[in-house]
Amino acid sequence: MDEKTMVTDTLDGLNSELKKYADMIPQTENKELKSTLKQFRNAAETSQEDMYKIARERQYYVPAAKATAEEVSHVRDLFCKAL
């Protein structure tokens, strides 16, 4: 397995882990458990940011082009209408 594959697999795993925490935290009534899950989520976010920087530096990940002001405005309008 090459380095690029390992980095992208790690990023995928961290992103999946963050989604699971996002699902679990609001459903937890136990304050101690909720606090622990938030600590785990924060650690996973830090790891994800670090791995993302590595992927960007080594050009394993190239982000999509930035959205134009018009595109941002259009999406904002869609969400405001939905509310």
C-alpha angles and dihedrals in degrees: 000000000000128000095254091056092048093050095047092045090051091050091050091050093049092048090051091049091051091052090052092051089049088056097044103043099064091044095055118097096181106094094205092051091045090052092049092049090051090053090051090047092050091051091048090050091053091049091047092051091049093048091046090054090052091049092050094046092051092041093240088129126038114186122225119265115279116265117254121242088253092054092049091049091049093052091045089053091050092053094045091052090050092056 
